[in-house]
Every structure is written in structure tokens, then in C-alpha cells.
Amino acid sequence: MLHAPRDNLRVADWFYRSSTASFIWLVVRVWLGYERANAGYQKIWGSEGQRYGW
């Protein structure tokens, strides 16, 4: 196993080297992607089915 230099933080090393951290990061990325896609959909089509009054 490779050891990181002493100037790196333990938390940062854990994020980069741990398979558990990669799974947590995957869940966070999927959730944020869903939230962004949902916000874009609501912005285009409206959250309550309202129509634009031209």
C-alpha cells in the first residue's frame, strides 16, 4: 500500500483511497444529479402545471 506524504490530511487520504468513500461519493453525486434535473424540469414545465401567459 502506498503511504501519503505527511502534509496531507487523513480525511483527504480516506476520500481518495477508500472504497467506502467512493460509494458515499457515488450516492451524493446521483442525488445531486437528480435534484438538478428535477429543478430544471420544474423550471421549464412549472411546478404546478401553470402555463405562461403570452
Secondary structure, DSSP 4 states (H G I P E B T S, - for coil): -PPPPTTS-HHHHHHHH-HHHHHHHHHHHHHHHHHHHHHHHHHHH-SS-PPP--
